Amino acid sequence: MVTYGEYLKLQQILNAQAPSSAVGGKAAHDEMLFIIVHQAYELWFKEVLHELDSIIEMFAGNFVDETSIGTAVARLQRIIQIQKLLIEQIKVIETLTPLDFLDFRGYLPGASGFQSVQFRMIENRLGLRREERLLYANRPYDADYNAEEVAQVKRTESEPTLFSVVERWLERTPFLQGHGFEFLTAYRQAFQRMVQNDRRTIQESTIISEDERNLRLQMIAQTEQLFSKVLNEKSYGEKREKGEVRLSYNAFLAALFINLYRDQPILHLPFRLLTLLTELDEYLSLWRYRHSLMVLRMLGSKMGTGGSSGHDYLKKTVDKHSIFGDLFGISTLIIPRSELPPLGHELVRELGFFYSHV
């Protein structure tokens, strides 16, 4: 019979902590905490990769079964719970004071969390491209990896990513036109009606000052300008070429449609999926930010342990390394339910549960 310890390989795991400071004669007490926290991170990274790989596989083909979307939603929820746990773990390592850290920091001058192969693989599997990365200590992110590790991360650069498979899935959304409904035309008209009503309300208001009126009218004009750029295929393409947006035009329209008509039964799970992708990106940014503050607290403006710029580098990655940022931008284009163009009976029937219609 296999015992608990044998099944979990506890002997190997619990003997995998070897404080470097012990080489000097007496191990620094707090180095054990430092090692265990980072080993725990790597175990959770392995689980995140396990979940990401399964989701990407589900979406990689030309057809995605509806049950797969439900499974993907459940696994994304699991990843997000792990992300929350990873953020909480920072509180544990923050029980280590800067003075405690200096007791053993000199024994790991070349070792840094920046060198985590699994974390870089997670970023690649999500869809962060090499050319979008900030340089790490003025070098490529894999500069310090051995040949096997370089091969690992390069493989994840060339394989399908969560971003790419979701983008292709969105591009196949079948409800944007047909059945007497053309989404983009109807939406443009509804948006313009909403803007005209907002402008008229502001202009006719007697309870706001002239300065406030002008400010609000200016904000409406800016929204109109953004609207015209985002929902014009040529302008959108120019923004994409500049790297200002990542999703293809058709994928972005599909994501907007799903967000606007989320109450239709068939769109419940797709909307939940897109929401979870924004949450995943949000928690990744929160982790980066909390990590940057922890480094600032521990090192101040000192150089990071791997030769990086420490806090400054981490802080910059919060915005620079966002992957699903386009999904956040959709909120700017959301209009009230009362202004949504009607879909028509036939399309509503397709978006609903067949047995619920007569």
Residue pairs with C-beta under 8 A, 6 or more apart in sequence:
4 10
5 11
16 39
17 32
17 35
17 36
17 39
18 35
19 27
19 28
19 31
19 32
19 35
19 104
19 107
20 31
20 104
20 107
20 108
21 27
21 28
21 31
21 103
21 104
21 107
23 107
24 107
27 104
28 100
28 103
28 104
29 100
29 103
30 96
30 100
30 101
30 103
30 104
31 103
31 104
31 107
33 92
33 93
33 95
33 96
34 93
34 96
34 101
34 104
37 89
37 92
37 93
38 113
40 89
41 86
41 89
41 113
41 116
42 116
42 118
44 82
44 85
44 86
45 116
45 118
45 119
45 122
46 118
47 82
48 79
48 82
48 122
49 118
49 121
49 122
49 125
51 75
51 76
51 78
51 79
52 79
52 122
52 125
52 126
52 162
53 125
54 75
55 72
55 75
55 76
55 162
56 125
56 159
56 160
56 161
56 162
56 165
58 64
58 65
58 68
58 71
58 72
59 68
59 72
59 162
59 165
59 166
59 168
59 169
60 160
60 165
62 172
64 169
66 269
69 269
69 270
69 273
70 269
72 273
73 269
73 272
73 273
73 276
76 273
76 276
76 277
76 280
77 276
79 280
80 276
80 279
80 280
80 283
83 280
83 283
83 284
83 286
83 287
84 283
86 287
87 283
87 286
87 287
87 290
90 287
90 290
90 291
90 294
93 294
94 294
94 297
96 298
98 297
98 298
98 299
98 300
101 298
101 299
105 305
108 305
109 305
110 144
110 305
110 306
110 307
111 305
111 306
112 304
112 305
112 306
112 307
112 308
113 119
113 291
113 306
114 136
114 137
114 141
114 304
114 306
114 308
115 144
115 145
115 306
117 145
117 149
117 152
117 153
120 141
120 142
120 153
120 156
121 152
121 153
121 156
123 321
123 323
124 153
124 156
124 157
124 161
125 156
125 159
125 161
125 162
126 161
126 162
126 163
126 280
126 284
126 323
127 161
127 162
127 163
127 164
127 246
127 323
127 324
128 321
128 323
129 157
130 140
130 141
130 157
132 243
132 320
132 321
133 141
133 320
133 321
134 313
134 316
134 317
134 320
134 321
136 143
136 308
136 313
137 143
137 306
137 307
137 308
137 309
137 313
141 153
142 149
142 150
142 153
142 154
144 306
145 153
162 277
162 323
163 246
163 323
163 324
166 251
166 273
166 277
167 247
167 248
167 251
168 251
170 247
170 250
170 251
170 252
170 254
170 255
170 258
171 248
171 250
171 251
171 254
173 254
173 257
173 258
175 183
175 257
175 261
175 347
175 350
175 351
176 182
176 183
176 184
176 250
176 253
176 254
176 257
177 183
177 184
178 347
179 344
179 346
179 347
179 350
180 344
180 346
180 347
181 341
181 343
181 344
181 347
183 253
183 257
183 341
184 231
184 253
186 341
187 231
187 256
187 260
187 335
187 341
188 231
189 341
190 335
190 339
190 340
190 341
191 227
191 333
191 335
193 339
194 335
194 336
194 339
195 220
195 223
195 224
195 227
198 220
199 217
199 220
202 208
202 213
202 216
202 217
202 220
203 213
203 217
205 213
208 216
223 332
226 332
227 333
228 235
229 235
229 236
229 239
230 236
230 239
230 245
230 252
230 329
230 333
231 253
231 333
233 249
236 245
236 249
236 252
237 249
239 245
240 246
240 248
240 249
245 252
245 326
245 329
246 323
246 325
246 326
247 255
247 326
252 326
252 330
255 274
255 326
255 327
255 330
256 330
256 333
258 267
258 270
258 271
258 274
259 271
259 274
259 330
259 334
260 334
260 335
260 340
261 267
261 340
261 343
261 351
262 268
262 271
263 337
264 343
264 348
264 351
264 352
265 351
265 352
265 353
266 350
266 351
266 352
267 351
274 327
277 324
277 327
278 324
278 327
278 328
280 324
281 322
281 323
281 324
281 325
281 327
281 328
284 321
284 323
285 318
285 319
285 322
288 314
288 315
288 317
288 318
288 321
289 314
289 315
289 318
291 314
292 311
292 314
292 315
292 318
293 311
295 304
295 310
295 311
295 314
296 310
296 311
299 310
299 311
301 310
301 311
302 310
303 309
303 310
304 310
304 313
343 351
348 357
349 357
